[in-house]
Amino acid sequence: ATLQDGVYTATGGALQFKVSDDWSLSEEDATVLVYGDPKNSKDCLSVQYTDKDEEFANYSLEDFDKYYGSIFDNYQGVSYEKAKVAGLNAGCLEYTFSTDLADVTAYQYFIDGEDTYLLNFMDVSGKLKDQVATVLESVEIPQ
């Protein structure tokens, strides 16, 4: 994956999106972008994609509550809503959880294309939420 001139391109060109100068690639993992000071910020966006999920259209908040409730401390599902990203069907899961260091709000976008794409925004500072729509509007997924 690369971040060049404000454009993030996933490995193999699976998807692209634009970000402001406030974003940088994580030094540990090129599938993660950090928002703010790369040395101190915990706000980030991870990008993943997997084989197409044939059950995509059937998911509900309860499905995610069962799964994430067993993984995260103090998990609380907030909402799961249908959306469109890059002209494709998508689902947006919002949830909160706690770690020893911080309370986190996550905005997870599942995009149903030839593959299933996941954009996972982890907002620790409370400032990342304002960046979500801007990033989503610029997403391009070649089909």
C-alpha positions as semicolon CSV with decimal commas, in nm:
position;residue;x (nm);y (nm);z (nm)
1;A;0,000;0,000;0,000
2;T;0,113;0,356;-0,065
3;L;0,027;0,710;0,037
4;Q;0,147;0,959;-0,221
5;D;0,032;1,317;-0,281
6;G;-0,266;1,266;-0,051
7;V;-0,389;0,951;-0,228
8;Y;-0,390;0,616;-0,048
9;T;-0,372;0,314;-0,281
10;A;-0,426;-0,034;-0,140
11;T;-0,195;-0,316;-0,244
12;G;-0,274;-0,422;-0,598
13;G;-0,481;-0,107;-0,656
14;A;-0,794;-0,267;-0,503
15;L;-0,914;0,073;-0,385
16;Q;-0,803;0,433;-0,353
17;F;-0,911;0,735;-0,154
18;K;-0,789;1,085;-0,078
19;V;-0,680;1,215;0,260
20;S;-0,561;1,550;0,392
21;D;-0,202;1,626;0,490
22;D;-0,292;1,530;0,850
23;W;-0,267;1,160;0,758
24;S;0,043;0,940;0,735
25;L;0,114;0,571;0,684
26;S;0,188;0,376;1,000
27;E;0,553;0,279;1,023
28;E;0,453;-0,068;1,146
29;D;0,175;-0,152;0,899
30;A;0,109;-0,004;0,553
31;T;-0,260;-0,098;0,578
32;V;-0,298;0,158;0,860
33;L;-0,309;0,535;0,827
34;V;-0,259;0,755;1,133
35;Y;-0,449;1,082;1,173
36;G;-0,250;1,358;1,342
37;D;0,096;1,334;1,494
38;P;0,222;0,989;1,389
39;K;0,424;0,948;1,709
40;N;0,145;1,036;1,954
41;S;-0,193;0,998;1,784
42;K;-0,403;0,688;1,844
43;D;-0,660;0,789;1,577
44;C;-0,626;0,564;1,276
45;L;-0,788;0,406;0,973
46;S;-0,716;0,047;0,875
47;V;-0,788;-0,084;0,527
48;Q;-0,857;-0,450;0,455
49;Y;-1,025;-0,656;0,189
50;T;-1,122;-1,020;0,170
51;D;-1,311;-1,252;-0,059
52;K;-1,668;-1,145;-0,124
53;D;-1,893;-1,211;0,176
54;E;-2,210;-1,373;0,039
55;E;-2,394;-1,307;0,368
56;F;-2,325;-0,932;0,350
57;A;-2,686;-0,822;0,291
58;N;-2,813;-1,020;0,590
59;Y;-2,603;-0,871;0,870
60;S;-2,760;-0,684;1,159
61;L;-2,630;-0,502;1,466
62;E;-2,702;-0,816;1,672
63;D;-2,457;-1,018;1,459
64;F;-2,179;-0,771;1,531
65;D;-2,275;-0,747;1,899
66;K;-2,225;-1,124;1,936
67;Y;-1,888;-1,120;1,760
68;Y;-1,730;-0,800;1,896
69;G;-1,885;-0,840;2,239
70;S;-1,665;-1,146;2,287
71;I;-1,350;-0,963;2,172
72;F;-1,357;-0,610;2,317
73;D;-1,384;-0,494;2,677
74;N;-1,690;-0,278;2,741
75;Y;-1,810;-0,321;2,381
76;Q;-2,131;-0,134;2,300
77;G;-2,289;-0,154;1,956
78;V;-2,434;0,187;1,863
79;S;-2,578;0,132;1,515
80;Y;-2,552;-0,062;1,191
81;E;-2,692;0,115;0,888
82;K;-2,696;0,051;0,514
83;A;-2,507;0,303;0,304
84;K;-2,343;0,352;-0,037
85;V;-1,968;0,395;-0,082
86;A;-1,816;0,435;-0,430
87;G;-2,158;0,347;-0,572
88;L;-2,155;0,008;-0,400
89;N;-2,373;-0,125;-0,122
90;A;-2,212;-0,077;0,216
91;G;-2,286;-0,116;0,584
92;C;-2,170;0,120;0,856
93;L;-2,117;-0,021;1,203
94;E;-2,061;0,226;1,484
95;Y;-1,950;0,089;1,820
96;T;-1,754;0,185;2,130
97;F;-1,513;-0,007;2,350
98;S;-1,252;0,060;2,616
99;T;-0,887;-0,028;2,656
100;D;-0,659;0,034;2,952
101;L;-0,543;0,351;2,778
102;A;-0,850;0,498;2,612
103;D;-1,217;0,491;2,523
104;V;-1,259;0,432;2,150
105;T;-1,540;0,496;1,903
106;A;-1,515;0,289;1,586
107;Y;-1,677;0,358;1,250
108;Q;-1,646;0,045;1,039
109;Y;-1,753;0,051;0,673
110;F;-1,804;-0,280;0,496
111;I;-1,822;-0,230;0,117
112;D;-1,975;-0,501;-0,100
113;G;-1,787;-0,515;-0,433
114;E;-1,614;-0,794;-0,621
115;D;-1,442;-0,841;-0,283
116;T;-1,556;-0,722;0,058
117;Y;-1,366;-0,407;0,157
118;L;-1,334;-0,282;0,513
119;L;-1,247;0,072;0,618
120;N;-1,217;0,082;0,997
121;F;-1,186;0,427;1,157
122;M;-1,074;0,418;1,524
123;D;-1,149;0,751;1,692
124;V;-0,973;0,800;2,026
125;S;-0,944;1,181;2,032
126;G;-1,299;1,256;1,921
127;K;-1,158;1,444;1,619
128;L;-1,158;1,161;1,364
129;K;-1,536;1,147;1,316
130;D;-1,520;1,470;1,114
131;Q;-1,280;1,305;0,866
132;V;-1,492;0,998;0,791
133;A;-1,733;1,150;0,536
134;T;-1,452;1,327;0,349
135;V;-1,256;1,004;0,309
136;L;-1,564;0,802;0,208
137;E;-1,665;1,052;-0,060
138;S;-1,331;1,004;-0,234
139;V;-1,323;0,622;-0,231
140;E;-1,276;0,462;-0,573
141;I;-1,297;0,086;-0,624
142;P;-1,218;-0,044;-0,973
143;Q;-1,465;-0,320;-1,064
